[in-house]
Amino acid sequence: MRYDVNPPDLSEVRTAGEEDLCFAAFSLAHAACGDDVVEVRLGERALLEWCTACDVMRIFVPCDK
């Protein structure tokens, strides 16, 4: 496992959009699956989440506002 820890840049804080809530919902729904959740960065702005235990895959891309 790899964890990148950086201090947050609070100047870019904004309200949660639908894509943020979908990612949070996926993360919470599969929190018990632990190491069975695979996270892959697809380019600079896309994230693939795959829960091998539940056989569920989602791609998250932020909306431009």
PDBQT receptor file of N, H, CA, C and O in Angstrom, charges set to zero:
ATOM      1  N   MET A   1       0.834  -1.182   0.000  1.00  0.00    +0.000 N 
ATOM      2  CA  MET A   1       0.000   0.000   0.000  1.00  0.00    +0.000 C 
ATOM      3  C   MET A   1       0.873   1.237   0.000  1.00  0.00    +0.000 C 
ATOM      4  O   MET A   1       1.970   1.233   0.559  1.00  0.00    +0.000 OA
ATOM      5  N   ARG A   2       0.390   2.291  -0.624  1.00  0.00    +0.000 N 
ATOM      6  H   ARG A   2      -0.501   2.294  -1.078  1.00  0.00    +0.000 HD
ATOM      7  CA  ARG A   2       1.144   3.534  -0.682  1.00  0.00    +0.000 C 
ATOM      8  C   ARG A   2       0.243   4.676  -0.252  1.00  0.00    +0.000 C 
ATOM      9  O   ARG A   2      -0.889   4.795  -0.721  1.00  0.00    +0.000 OA
ATOM     10  N   TYR A   3       0.738   5.502   0.627  1.00  0.00    +0.000 N 
ATOM     11  H   TYR A   3       1.658   5.405   1.009  1.00  0.00    +0.000 HD
ATOM     12  CA  TYR A   3      -0.005   6.664   1.075  1.00  0.00    +0.000 C 
ATOM     13  C   TYR A   3       0.814   7.912   0.801  1.00  0.00    +0.000 C 
ATOM     14  O   TYR A   3       1.942   8.034   1.279  1.00  0.00    +0.000 OA
ATOM     15  N   ASP A   4       0.258   8.832   0.041  1.00  0.00    +0.000 N 
ATOM     16  H   ASP A   4      -0.658   8.733  -0.347  1.00  0.00    +0.000 HD
ATOM     17  CA  ASP A   4       0.895  10.118  -0.179  1.00  0.00    +0.000 C 
ATOM     18  C   ASP A   4       0.231  11.106   0.767  1.00  0.00    +0.000 C 
ATOM     19  O   ASP A   4      -0.972  11.349   0.674  1.00  0.00    +0.000 OA
ATOM     20  N   VAL A   5       1.001  11.668   1.664  1.00  0.00    +0.000 N 
ATOM     21  H   VAL A   5       1.978  11.471   1.740  1.00  0.00    +0.000 HD
ATOM     22  CA  VAL A   5       0.446  12.595   2.643  1.00  0.00    +0.000 C 
ATOM     23  C   VAL A   5       1.044  13.968   2.416  1.00  0.00    +0.000 C 
ATOM     24  O   VAL A   5       2.256  14.157   2.519  1.00  0.00    +0.000 OA
ATOM     25  N   ASN A   6       0.188  14.920   2.107  1.00  0.00    +0.000 N 
ATOM     26  H   ASN A   6      -0.797  14.767   2.023  1.00  0.00    +0.000 HD
ATOM     27  CA  ASN A   6       0.605  16.299   1.912  1.00  0.00    +0.000 C 
ATOM     28  C   ASN A   6      -0.317  17.185   2.725  1.00  0.00    +0.000 C 
ATOM     29  O   ASN A   6      -1.491  16.854   2.892  1.00  0.00    +0.000 OA
ATOM     30  N   PRO A   7       0.182  18.304   3.236  1.00  0.00    +0.000 N 
ATOM     31  CA  PRO A   7      -0.711  19.211   3.950  1.00  0.00    +0.000 C 
ATOM     32  C   PRO A   7      -1.763  19.783   3.008  1.00  0.00    +0.000 C 
ATOM     33  O   PRO A   7      -1.454  20.092   1.858  1.00  0.00    +0.000 OA
ATOM     34  N   PRO A   8      -2.991  19.929   3.473  1.00  0.00    +0.000 N 
ATOM     35  CA  PRO A   8      -4.051  20.427   2.588  1.00  0.00    +0.000 C 
ATOM     36  C   PRO A   8      -3.851  21.887   2.227  1.00  0.00    +0.000 C 
ATOM     37  O   PRO A   8      -3.364  22.678   3.035  1.00  0.00    +0.000 OA
ATOM     38  N   ASP A   9      -4.231  22.236   1.010  1.00  0.00    +0.000 N 
ATOM     39  H   ASP A   9      -4.626  21.593   0.354  1.00  0.00    +0.000 HD
ATOM     40  CA  ASP A   9      -4.221  23.620   0.559  1.00  0.00    +0.000 C 
ATOM     41  C   ASP A   9      -5.629  24.164   0.741  1.00  0.00    +0.000 C 
ATOM     42  O   ASP A   9      -6.491  23.957  -0.114  1.00  0.00    +0.000 OA
ATOM     43  N   LEU A  10      -5.866  24.851   1.835  1.00  0.00    +0.000 N 
ATOM     44  H   LEU A  10      -5.165  25.020   2.529  1.00  0.00    +0.000 HD
ATOM     45  CA  LEU A  10      -7.211  25.301   2.176  1.00  0.00    +0.000 C 
ATOM     46  C   LEU A  10      -7.707  26.436   1.296  1.00  0.00    +0.000 C 
ATOM     47  O   LEU A  10      -8.883  26.795   1.363  1.00  0.00    +0.000 OA
ATOM     48  N   SER A  11      -6.835  27.010   0.471  1.00  0.00    +0.000 N 
ATOM     49  H   SER A  11      -5.880  26.718   0.416  1.00  0.00    +0.000 HD
ATOM     50  CA  SER A  11      -7.280  28.074  -0.417  1.00  0.00    +0.000 C 
ATOM     51  C   SER A  11      -8.162  27.525  -1.544  1.00  0.00    +0.000 C 
ATOM     52  O   SER A  11      -8.905  28.275  -2.176  1.00  0.00    +0.000 OA
ATOM     53  N   GLU A  12      -8.075  26.216  -1.789  1.00  0.00    +0.000 N 
ATOM     54  H   GLU A  12      -7.471  25.607  -1.276  1.00  0.00    +0.000 HD
ATOM     55  CA  GLU A  12      -8.865  25.607  -2.849  1.00  0.00    +0.000 C 
ATOM     56  C   GLU A  12     -10.084  24.850  -2.330  1.00  0.00    +0.000 C 
ATOM     57  O   GLU A  12     -10.683  24.064  -3.064  1.00  0.00    +0.000 OA
ATOM     58  N   VAL A  13     -10.453  25.077  -1.083  1.00  0.00    +0.000 N 
ATOM     59  H   VAL A  13      -9.966  25.715  -0.486  1.00  0.00    +0.000 HD
ATOM     60  CA  VAL A  13     -11.604  24.386  -0.498  1.00  0.00    +0.000 C 
ATOM     61  C   VAL A  13     -12.883  24.915  -1.137  1.00  0.00    +0.000 C 
ATOM     62  O   VAL A  13     -13.062  26.125  -1.278  1.00  0.00    +0.000 OA
ATOM     63  N   ARG A  14     -13.773  23.995  -1.525  1.00  0.00    +0.000 N 
ATOM     64  H   ARG A  14     -13.627  23.013  -1.411  1.00  0.00    +0.000 HD
ATOM     65  CA  ARG A  14     -15.051  24.373  -2.116  1.00  0.00    +0.000 C 
ATOM     66  C   ARG A  14     -16.098  23.394  -1.621  1.00  0.00    +0.000 C 
ATOM     67  O   ARG A  14     -15.770  22.425  -0.937  1.00  0.00    +0.000 OA
ATOM     68  N   THR A  15     -17.347  23.637  -1.956  1.00  0.00    +0.000 N 
ATOM     69  H   THR A  15     -17.614  24.425  -2.512  1.00  0.00    +0.000 HD
ATOM     70  CA  THR A  15     -18.405  22.728  -1.535  1.00  0.00    +0.000 C 
ATOM     71  C   THR A  15     -18.335  21.439  -2.342  1.00  0.00    +0.000 C 
ATOM     72  O   THR A  15     -17.813  21.414  -3.457  1.00  0.00    +0.000 OA
ATOM     73  N   ALA A  16     -18.857  20.391  -1.773  1.00  0.00    +0.000 N 
ATOM     74  H   ALA A  16     -19.281  20.411  -0.867  1.00  0.00    +0.000 HD
ATOM     75  CA  ALA A  16     -18.829  19.095  -2.430  1.00  0.00    +0.000 C 
ATOM     76  C   ALA A  16     -19.807  19.060  -3.587  1.00  0.00    +0.000 C 
ATOM     77  O   ALA A  16     -20.974  19.426  -3.447  1.00  0.00    +0.000 OA
ATOM     78  N   GLY A  17     -19.319  18.619  -4.719  1.00  0.00    +0.000 N 
ATOM     79  H   GLY A  17     -18.371  18.321  -4.833  1.00  0.00    +0.000 HD
ATOM     80  CA  GLY A  17     -20.188  18.428  -5.873  1.00  0.00    +0.000 C 
ATOM     81  C   GLY A  17     -20.679  16.990  -5.913  1.00  0.00    +0.000 C 
ATOM     82  O   GLY A  17     -20.321  16.178  -5.060  1.00  0.00    +0.000 OA
ATOM     83  N   GLU A  18     -21.482  16.689  -6.884  1.00  0.00    +0.000 N 
ATOM     84  H   GLU A  18     -21.772  17.349  -7.577  1.00  0.00    +0.000 HD
ATOM     85  CA  GLU A  18     -22.037  15.333  -6.989  1.00  0.00    +0.000 C 
ATOM     86  C   GLU A  18     -20.943  14.284  -7.138  1.00  0.00    +0.000 C 
ATOM     87  O   GLU A  18     -21.043  13.206  -6.552  1.00  0.00    +0.000 OA
ATOM     88  N   GLU A  19     -19.888  14.583  -7.918  1.00  0.00    +0.000 N 
ATOM     89  H   GLU A  19     -19.807  15.458  -8.394  1.00  0.00    +0.000 HD
ATOM     90  CA  GLU A  19     -18.817  13.611  -8.109  1.00  0.00    +0.000 C 
ATOM     91  C   GLU A  19     -18.091  13.326  -6.806  1.00  0.00    +0.000 C 
ATOM     92  O   GLU A  19     -17.670  12.193  -6.570  1.00  0.00    +0.000 OA
ATOM     93  N   ASP A  20     -17.937  14.348  -5.943  1.00  0.00    +0.000 N 
ATOM     94  H   ASP A  20     -18.279  15.268  -6.135  1.00  0.00    +0.000 HD
ATOM     95  CA  ASP A  20     -17.300  14.143  -4.654  1.00  0.00    +0.000 C 
ATOM     96  C   ASP A  20     -18.151  13.250  -3.766  1.00  0.00    +0.000 C 
ATOM     97  O   ASP A  20     -17.628  12.385  -3.063  1.00  0.00    +0.000 OA
ATOM     98  N   LEU A  21     -19.458  13.457  -3.798  1.00  0.00    +0.000 N 
ATOM     99  H   LEU A  21     -19.882  14.159  -4.369  1.00  0.00    +0.000 HD
ATOM    100  CA  LEU A  21     -20.348  12.653  -2.979  1.00  0.00    +0.000 C 
ATOM    101  C   LEU A  21     -20.409  11.216  -3.476  1.00  0.00    +0.000 C 
ATOM    102  O   LEU A  21     -20.518  10.291  -2.671  1.00  0.00    +0.000 OA
ATOM    103  N   CYS A  22     -20.342  11.013  -4.785  1.00  0.00    +0.000 N 
ATOM    104  H   CYS A  22     -20.253  11.764  -5.439  1.00  0.00    +0.000 HD
ATOM    105  CA  CYS A  22     -20.336   9.647  -5.333  1.00  0.00    +0.000 C 
ATOM    106  C   CYS A  22     -19.081   8.899  -4.884  1.00  0.00    +0.000 C 
ATOM    107  O   CYS A  22     -19.148   7.723  -4.526  1.00  0.00    +0.000 OA
ATOM    108  N   PHE A  23     -17.941   9.583  -4.906  1.00  0.00    +0.000 N 
ATOM    109  H   PHE A  23     -17.887  10.538  -5.197  1.00  0.00    +0.000 HD
ATOM    110  CA  PHE A  23     -16.700   8.955  -4.458  1.00  0.00    +0.000 C 
ATOM    111  C   PHE A  23     -16.776   8.622  -2.978  1.00  0.00    +0.000 C 
ATOM    112  O   PHE A  23     -16.366   7.539  -2.561  1.00  0.00    +0.000 OA
ATOM    113  N   ALA A  24     -17.303   9.551  -2.179  1.00  0.00    +0.000 N 
ATOM    114  H   ALA A  24     -17.636  10.431  -2.518  1.00  0.00    +0.000 HD
ATOM    115  CA  ALA A  24     -17.441   9.310  -0.740  1.00  0.00    +0.000 C 
ATOM    116  C   ALA A  24     -18.386   8.141  -0.476  1.00  0.00    +0.000 C 
ATOM    117  O   ALA A  24     -18.114   7.304   0.385  1.00  0.00    +0.000 OA
ATOM    118  N   ALA A  25     -19.487   8.081  -1.211  1.00  0.00    +0.000 N 
ATOM    119  H   ALA A  25     -19.708   8.761  -1.910  1.00  0.00    +0.000 HD
ATOM    120  CA  ALA A  25     -20.447   6.987  -1.035  1.00  0.00    +0.000 C 
ATOM    121  C   ALA A  25     -19.805   5.646  -1.398  1.00  0.00    +0.000 C 
ATOM    122  O   ALA A  25     -20.000   4.658  -0.691  1.00  0.00    +0.000 OA
ATOM    123  N   PHE A  26     -19.043   5.603  -2.489  1.00  0.00    +0.000 N 
ATOM    124  H   PHE A  26     -18.884   6.406  -3.064  1.00  0.00    +0.000 HD
ATOM    125  CA  PHE A  26     -18.353   4.370  -2.881  1.00  0.00    +0.000 C 
ATOM    126  C   PHE A  26     -17.364   3.961  -1.793  1.00  0.00    +0.000 C 
ATOM    127  O   PHE A  26     -17.308   2.795  -1.402  1.00  0.00    +0.000 OA
ATOM    128  N   SER A  27     -16.587   4.924  -1.309  1.00  0.00    +0.000 N 
ATOM    129  H   SER A  27     -16.633   5.871  -1.626  1.00  0.00    +0.000 HD
ATOM    130  CA  SER A  27     -15.575   4.637  -0.297  1.00  0.00    +0.000 C 
ATOM    131  C   SER A  27     -16.202   4.089   0.981  1.00  0.00    +0.000 C 
ATOM    132  O   SER A  27     -15.699   3.126   1.560  1.00  0.00    +0.000 OA
ATOM    133  N   LEU A  28     -17.287   4.695   1.414  1.00  0.00    +0.000 N 
ATOM    134  H   LEU A  28     -17.696   5.476   0.943  1.00  0.00    +0.000 HD
ATOM    135  CA  LEU A  28     -17.951   4.231   2.636  1.00  0.00    +0.000 C 
ATOM    136  C   LEU A  28     -18.620   2.876   2.432  1.00  0.00    +0.000 C 
ATOM    137  O   LEU A  28     -18.596   2.028   3.323  1.00  0.00    +0.000 OA
ATOM    138  N   ALA A  29     -19.216   2.673   1.265  1.00  0.00    +0.000 N 
ATOM    139  H   ALA A  29     -19.236   3.363   0.540  1.00  0.00    +0.000 HD
ATOM    140  CA  ALA A  29     -19.897   1.409   0.993  1.00  0.00    +0.000 C 
ATOM    141  C   ALA A  29     -18.923   0.231   0.960  1.00  0.00    +0.000 C 
ATOM    142  O   ALA A  29     -19.303  -0.898   1.268  1.00  0.00    +0.000 OA
ATOM    143  N   HIS A  30     -17.674   0.492   0.589  1.00  0.00    +0.000 N 
ATOM    144  H   HIS A  30     -17.365   1.410   0.338  1.00  0.00    +0.000 HD
ATOM    145  CA  HIS A  30     -16.696  -0.585   0.445  1.00  0.00    +0.000 C 
ATOM    146  C   HIS A  30     -15.582  -0.501   1.488  1.00  0.00    +0.000 C 
ATOM    147  O   HIS A  30     -14.541  -1.139   1.328  1.00  0.00    +0.000 OA
ATOM    148  N   ALA A  31     -15.784   0.265   2.538  1.00  0.00    +0.000 N 
ATOM    149  H   ALA A  31     -16.629   0.784   2.667  1.00  0.00    +0.000 HD
ATOM    150  CA  ALA A  31     -14.769   0.410   3.585  1.00  0.00    +0.000 C 
ATOM    151  C   ALA A  31     -14.461  -0.930   4.251  1.00  0.00    +0.000 C 
ATOM    152  O   ALA A  31     -13.309  -1.199   4.592  1.00  0.00    +0.000 OA
ATOM    153  N   ALA A  32     -15.464  -1.757   4.435  1.00  0.00    +0.000 N 
ATOM    154  H   ALA A  32     -16.399  -1.538   4.158  1.00  0.00    +0.000 HD
ATOM    155  CA  ALA A  32     -15.256  -3.053   5.083  1.00  0.00    +0.000 C 
ATOM    156  C   ALA A  32     -14.495  -4.033   4.189  1.00  0.00    +0.000 C 
ATOM    157  O   ALA A  32     -13.976  -5.038   4.676  1.00  0.00    +0.000 OA
ATOM    158  N   CYS A  33     -14.426  -3.754   2.903  1.00  0.00    +0.000 N 
ATOM    159  H   CYS A  33     -14.848  -2.938   2.507  1.00  0.00    +0.000 HD
ATOM    160  CA  CYS A  33     -13.728  -4.649   1.967  1.00  0.00    +0.000 C 
ATOM    161  C   CYS A  33     -12.209  -4.532   2.102  1.00  0.00    +0.000 C 
ATOM    162  O   CYS A  33     -11.476  -5.422   1.673  1.00  0.00    +0.000 OA
ATOM    163  N   GLY A  34     -11.741  -3.439   2.695  1.00  0.00    +0.000 N 
ATOM    164  H   GLY A  34     -12.336  -2.716   3.044  1.00  0.00    +0.000 HD
ATOM    165  CA  GLY A  34     -10.320  -3.271   3.002  1.00  0.00    +0.000 C 
ATOM    166  C   GLY A  34      -9.405  -3.354   1.805  1.00  0.00    +0.000 C 
ATOM    167  O   GLY A  34      -9.516  -2.563   0.869  1.00  0.00    +0.000 OA
ATOM    168  N   ASP A  35      -8.485  -4.332   1.838  1.00  0.00    +0.000 N 
ATOM    169  H   ASP A  35      -8.395  -4.974   2.599  1.00  0.00    +0.000 HD
ATOM    170  CA  ASP A  35      -7.468  -4.470   0.794  1.00  0.00    +0.000 C 
ATOM    171  C   ASP A  35      -8.020  -4.987  -0.522  1.00  0.00    +0.000 C 
ATOM    172  O   ASP A  35      -7.284  -5.073  -1.505  1.00  0.00    +0.000 OA
ATOM    173  N   ASP A  36      -9.306  -5.334  -0.564  1.00  0.00    +0.000 N 
ATOM    174  H   ASP A  36      -9.904  -5.264   0.235  1.00  0.00    +0.000 HD
ATOM    175  CA  ASP A  36      -9.913  -5.782  -1.812  1.00  0.00    +0.000 C 
ATOM    176  C   ASP A  36     -10.297  -4.617  -2.720  1.00  0.00    +0.000 C 
ATOM    177  O   ASP A  36     -10.761  -4.832  -3.840  1.00  0.00    +0.000 OA
ATOM    178  N   VAL A  37     -10.108  -3.386  -2.248  1.00  0.00    +0.000 N 
ATOM    179  H   VAL A  37      -9.731  -3.211  -1.339  1.00  0.00    +0.000 HD
ATOM    180  CA  VAL A  37     -10.405  -2.207  -3.060  1.00  0.00    +0.000 C 
ATOM    181  C   VAL A  37      -9.112  -1.731  -3.712  1.00  0.00    +0.000 C 
ATOM    182  O   VAL A  37      -8.130  -1.435  -3.031  1.00  0.00    +0.000 OA
ATOM    183  N   VAL A  38      -9.129  -1.663  -5.044  1.00  0.00    +0.000 N 
ATOM    184  H   VAL A  38      -9.927  -1.903  -5.597  1.00  0.00    +0.000 HD
ATOM    185  CA  VAL A  38      -7.968  -1.240  -5.822  1.00  0.00    +0.000 C 
ATOM    186  C   VAL A  38      -8.247   0.159  -6.352  1.00  0.00    +0.000 C 
ATOM    187  O   VAL A  38      -9.314   0.419  -6.908  1.00  0.00    +0.000 OA
ATOM    188  N   GLU A  39      -7.290   1.051  -6.178  1.00  0.00    +0.000 N 
ATOM    189  H   GLU A  39      -6.423   0.840  -5.727  1.00  0.00    +0.000 HD
ATOM    190  CA  GLU A  39      -7.416   2.429  -6.653  1.00  0.00    +0.000 C 
ATOM    191  C   GLU A  39      -6.331   2.673  -7.691  1.00  0.00    +0.000 C 
ATOM    192  O   GLU A  39      -5.146   2.465  -7.430  1.00  0.00    +0.000 OA
ATOM    193  N   VAL A  40      -6.753   3.121  -8.879  1.00  0.00    +0.000 N 
ATOM    194  H   VAL A  40      -7.715   3.291  -9.091  1.00  0.00    +0.000 HD
ATOM    195  CA  VAL A  40      -5.812   3.366  -9.972  1.00  0.00    +0.000 C 
ATOM    196  C   VAL A  40      -6.056   4.761 -10.518  1.00  0.00    +0.000 C 
ATOM    197  O   VAL A  40      -7.185   5.110 -10.864  1.00  0.00    +0.000 OA
ATOM    198  N   ARG A  41      -5.005   5.553 -10.596  1.00  0.00    +0.000 N 
ATOM    199  H   ARG A  41      -4.088   5.270 -10.315  1.00  0.00    +0.000 HD
ATOM    200  CA  ARG A  41      -5.114   6.886 -11.178  1.00  0.00    +0.000 C 
ATOM    201  C   ARG A  41      -5.018   6.757 -12.682  1.00  0.00    +0.000 C 
ATOM    202  O   ARG A  41      -4.071   6.175 -13.211  1.00  0.00    +0.000 OA
ATOM    203  N   LEU A  42      -6.020   7.311 -13.373  1.00  0.00    +0.000 N 
ATOM    204  H   LEU A  42      -6.789   7.784 -12.943  1.00  0.00    +0.000 HD
ATOM    205  CA  LEU A  42      -6.056   7.300 -14.832  1.00  0.00    +0.000 C 
ATOM    206  C   LEU A  42      -5.801   8.717 -15.322  1.00  0.00    +0.000 C 
ATOM    207  O   LEU A  42      -6.735   9.508 -15.457  1.00  0.00    +0.000 OA
ATOM    208  N   GLY A  43      -4.579   9.031 -15.582  1.00  0.00    +0.000 N 
ATOM    209  H   GLY A  43      -3.820   8.389 -15.473  1.00  0.00    +0.000 HD
ATOM    210  CA  GLY A  43      -4.249  10.387 -15.986  1.00  0.00    +0.000 C 
ATOM    211  C   GLY A  43      -4.241  11.321 -14.796  1.00  0.00    +0.000 C 
ATOM    212  O   GLY A  43      -4.122  10.891 -13.649  1.00  0.00    +0.000 OA
ATOM    213  N   GLU A  44      -4.370  12.610 -15.085  1.00  0.00    +0.000 N 
ATOM    214  H   GLU A  44      -4.467  12.959 -16.017  1.00  0.00    +0.000 HD
ATOM    215  CA  GLU A  44      -4.280  13.621 -14.040  1.00  0.00    +0.000 C 
ATOM    216  C   GLU A  44      -5.577  13.826 -13.268  1.00  0.00    +0.000 C 
ATOM    217  O   GLU A  44      -5.545  14.198 -12.095  1.00  0.00    +0.000 OA
ATOM    218  N   ARG A  45      -6.720  13.587 -13.913  1.00  0.00    +0.000 N 
ATOM    219  H   ARG A  45      -6.746  13.285 -14.866  1.00  0.00    +0.000 HD
ATOM    220  CA  ARG A  45      -7.989  13.958 -13.291  1.00  0.00    +0.000 C 
ATOM    221  C   ARG A  45      -8.991  12.824 -13.162  1.00  0.00    +0.000 C 
ATOM    222  O   ARG A  45     -10.151  13.073 -12.833  1.00  0.00    +0.000 OA
ATOM    223  N   ALA A  46      -8.589  11.605 -13.407  1.00  0.00    +0.000 N 
ATOM    224  H   ALA A  46      -7.646  11.403 -13.674  1.00  0.00    +0.000 HD
ATOM    225  CA  ALA A  46      -9.529  10.481 -13.324  1.00  0.00    +0.000 C 
ATOM    226  C   ALA A  46      -9.002   9.430 -12.354  1.00  0.00    +0.000 C 
ATOM    227  O   ALA A  46      -7.796   9.206 -12.247  1.00  0.00    +0.000 OA
ATOM    228  N   LEU A  47      -9.927   8.798 -11.658  1.00  0.00    +0.000 N 
ATOM    229  H   LEU A  47     -10.906   8.980 -11.745  1.00  0.00    +0.000 HD
ATOM    230  CA  LEU A  47      -9.585   7.786 -10.667  1.00  0.00    +0.000 C 
ATOM    231  C   LEU A  47     -10.501   6.586 -10.847  1.00  0.00    +0.000 C 
ATOM    232  O   LEU A  47     -11.723   6.734 -10.873  1.00  0.00    +0.000 OA
ATOM    233  N   LEU A  48      -9.924   5.409 -10.969  1.00  0.00    +0.000 N 
ATOM    234  H   LEU A  48      -8.931   5.288 -10.947  1.00  0.00    +0.000 HD
ATOM    235  CA  LEU A  48     -10.691   4.179 -11.080  1.00  0.00    +0.000 C 
ATOM    236  C   LEU A  48     -10.672   3.488  -9.730  1.00  0.00    +0.000 C 
ATOM    237  O   LEU A  48      -9.606   3.287  -9.147  1.00  0.00    +0.000 OA
ATOM    238  N   GLU A  49     -11.831   3.128  -9.234  1.00  0.00    +0.000 N 
ATOM    239  H   GLU A  49     -12.697   3.291  -9.707  1.00  0.00    +0.000 HD
ATOM    240  CA  GLU A  49     -11.960   2.378  -7.984  1.00  0.00    +0.000 C 
ATOM    241  C   GLU A  49     -12.585   1.038  -8.323  1.00  0.00    +0.000 C 
ATOM    242  O   GLU A  49     -13.620   0.980  -8.987  1.00  0.00    +0.000 OA
ATOM    243  N   TRP A  50     -11.954  -0.050  -7.865  1.00  0.00    +0.000 N 
ATOM    244  H   TRP A  50     -11.113  -0.003  -7.326  1.00  0.00    +0.000 HD
ATOM    245  CA  TRP A  50     -12.446  -1.385  -8.162  1.00  0.00    +0.000 C 
ATOM    246  C   TRP A  50     -12.450  -2.187  -6.876  1.00  0.00    +0.000 C 
ATOM    247  O   TRP A  50     -11.410  -2.376  -6.246  1.00  0.00    +0.000 OA
ATOM    248  N   CYS A  51     -13.628  -2.659  -6.490  1.00  0.00    +0.000 N 
ATOM    249  H   CYS A  51     -14.473  -2.506  -7.001  1.00  0.00    +0.000 HD
ATOM    250  CA  CYS A  51     -13.757  -3.536  -5.331  1.00  0.00    +0.000 C 
ATOM    251  C   CYS A  51     -13.835  -4.959  -5.858  1.00  0.00    +0.000 C 
ATOM    252  O   CYS A  51     -14.855  -5.373  -6.408  1.00  0.00    +0.000 OA
ATOM    253  N   THR A  52     -12.752  -5.702  -5.684  1.00  0.00    +0.000 N 
ATOM    254  H   THR A  52     -11.923  -5.365  -5.237  1.00  0.00    +0.000 HD
ATOM    255  CA  THR A  52     -12.710  -7.067  -6.202  1.00  0.00    +0.000 C 
ATOM    256  C   THR A  52     -13.608  -7.996  -5.404  1.00  0.00    +0.000 C 
ATOM    257  O   THR A  52     -14.078  -9.001  -5.937  1.00  0.00    +0.000 OA
ATOM    258  N   ALA A  53     -13.857  -7.681  -4.133  1.00  0.00    +0.000 N 
ATOM    259  H   ALA A  53     -13.475  -6.864  -3.701  1.00  0.00    +0.000 HD
ATOM    260  CA  ALA A  53     -14.725  -8.514  -3.301  1.00  0.00    +0.000 C 
ATOM    261  C   ALA A  53     -16.176  -8.436  -3.767  1.00  0.00    +0.000 C 
ATOM    262  O   ALA A  53     -16.883  -9.444  -3.775  1.00  0.00    +0.000 OA
ATOM    263  N   CYS A  54     -16.618  -7.243  -4.153  1.00  0.00    +0.000 N 
ATOM    264  H   CYS A  54     -16.043  -6.425  -4.146  1.00  0.00    +0.000 HD
ATOM    265  CA  CYS A  54     -18.014  -7.025  -4.573  1.00  0.00    +0.000 C 
ATOM    266  C   CYS A  54     -18.174  -7.033  -6.085  1.00  0.00    +0.000 C 
ATOM    267  O   CYS A  54     -19.295  -7.008  -6.592  1.00  0.00    +0.000 OA
ATOM    268  N   ASP A  55     -17.057  -7.069  -6.810  1.00  0.00    +0.000 N 
ATOM    269  H   ASP A  55     -16.146  -7.089  -6.398  1.00  0.00    +0.000 HD
ATOM    270  CA  ASP A  55     -17.052  -7.019  -8.269  1.00  0.00    +0.000 C 
ATOM    271  C   ASP A  55     -17.750  -5.758  -8.789  1.00  0.00    +0.000 C 
ATOM    272  O   ASP A  55     -18.621  -5.817  -9.657  1.00  0.00    +0.000 OA
ATOM    273  N   VAL A  56     -17.332  -4.603  -8.221  1.00  0.00    +0.000 N 
ATOM    274  H   VAL A  56     -16.624  -4.556  -7.515  1.00  0.00    +0.000 HD
ATOM    275  CA  VAL A  56     -17.882  -3.303  -8.600  1.00  0.00    +0.000 C 
ATOM    276  C   VAL A  56     -16.724  -2.407  -9.032  1.00  0.00    +0.000 C 
ATOM    277  O   VAL A  56     -15.694  -2.346  -8.362  1.00  0.00    +0.000 OA
ATOM    278  N   MET A  57     -16.900  -1.719 -10.150  1.00  0.00    +0.000 N 
ATOM    279  H   MET A  57     -17.737  -1.769 -10.694  1.00  0.00    +0.000 HD
ATOM    280  CA  MET A  57     -15.874  -0.811 -10.646  1.00  0.00    +0.000 C 
ATOM    281  C   MET A  57     -16.517   0.524 -11.006  1.00  0.00    +0.000 C 
ATOM    282  O   MET A  57     -17.560   0.560 -11.658  1.00  0.00    +0.000 OA
ATOM    283  N   ARG A  58     -15.887   1.628 -10.577  1.00  0.00    +0.000 N 
ATOM    284  H   ARG A  58     -15.040   1.599 -10.048  1.00  0.00    +0.000 HD
ATOM    285  CA  ARG A  58     -16.370   2.974 -10.903  1.00  0.00    +0.000 C 
ATOM    286  C   ARG A  58     -15.197   3.830 -11.310  1.00  0.00    +0.000 C 
ATOM    287  O   ARG A  58     -14.090   3.657 -10.800  1.00  0.00    +0.000 OA
ATOM    288  N   ILE A  59     -15.430   4.760 -12.231  1.00  0.00    +0.000 N 
ATOM    289  H   ILE A  59     -16.329   4.901 -12.645  1.00  0.00    +0.000 HD
ATOM    290  CA  ILE A  59     -14.432   5.749 -12.619  1.00  0.00    +0.000 C 
ATOM    291  C   ILE A  59     -14.960   7.103 -12.206  1.00  0.00    +0.000 C 
ATOM    292  O   ILE A  59     -16.091   7.464 -12.530  1.00  0.00    +0.000 OA
ATOM    293  N   PHE A  60     -14.139   7.853 -11.490  1.00  0.00    +0.000 N 
ATOM    294  H   PHE A  60     -13.220   7.560 -11.227  1.00  0.00    +0.000 HD
ATOM    295  CA  PHE A  60     -14.522   9.164 -10.988  1.00  0.00    +0.000 C 
ATOM    296  C   PHE A  60     -13.715  10.238 -11.706  1.00  0.00    +0.000 C 
ATOM    297  O   PHE A  60     -12.486  10.189 -11.738  1.00  0.00    +0.000 OA
ATOM    298  N   VAL A  61     -14.421  11.206 -12.281  1.00  0.00    +0.000 N 
ATOM    299  H   VAL A  61     -15.420  11.246 -12.254  1.00  0.00    +0.000 HD
ATOM    300  CA  VAL A  61     -13.807  12.326 -12.980  1.00  0.00    +0.000 C 
ATOM    301  C   VAL A  61     -14.492  13.592 -12.480  1.00  0.00    +0.000 C 
ATOM    302  O   VAL A  61     -15.721  13.668 -12.507  1.00  0.00    +0.000 OA
ATOM    303  N   PRO A  62     -13.729  14.595 -12.023  1.00  0.00    +0.000 N 
ATOM    304  CA  PRO A  62     -14.369  15.823 -11.551  1.00  0.00    +0.000 C 
ATOM    305  C   PRO A  62     -15.017  16.597 -12.687  1.00  0.00    +0.000 C 
ATOM    306  O   PRO A  62     -14.502  16.630 -13.805  1.00  0.00    +0.000 OA
ATOM    307  N   CYS A  63     -16.139  17.213 -12.392  1.00  0.00    +0.000 N 
ATOM    308  H   CYS A  63     -16.558  17.186 -11.485  1.00  0.00    +0.000 HD
ATOM    309  CA  CYS A  63     -16.817  18.063 -13.360  1.00  0.00    +0.000 C 
ATOM    310  C   CYS A  63     -16.164  19.433 -13.368  1.00  0.00    +0.000 C 
ATOM    311  O   CYS A  63     -15.819  19.958 -12.309  1.00  0.00    +0.000 OA
ATOM    312  N   ASP A  64     -15.991  20.010 -14.522  1.00  0.00    +0.000 N 
ATOM    313  H   ASP A  64     -16.271  19.584 -15.382  1.00  0.00    +0.000 HD
ATOM    314  CA  ASP A  64     -15.469  21.378 -14.609  1.00  0.00    +0.000 C 
ATOM    315  C   ASP A  64     -16.633  22.331 -14.428  1.00  0.00    +0.000 C 
ATOM    316  O   ASP A  64     -17.669  22.203 -15.082  1.00  0.00    +0.000 OA
ATOM    317  N   LYS A  65     -16.449  23.290 -13.531  1.00  0.00    +0.000 N 
ATOM    318  H   LYS A  65     -15.608  23.394 -13.001  1.00  0.00    +0.000 HD
ATOM    319  CA  LYS A  65     -17.527  24.245 -13.246  1.00  0.00    +0.000 C 
ATOM    320  C   LYS A  65     -17.227  25.580 -13.820  1.00  0.00    +0.000 C 
ATOM    321  O   LYS A  65     -18.024  26.507 -13.677  1.00  0.00    +0.000 OA
TER     322      LYS A  65
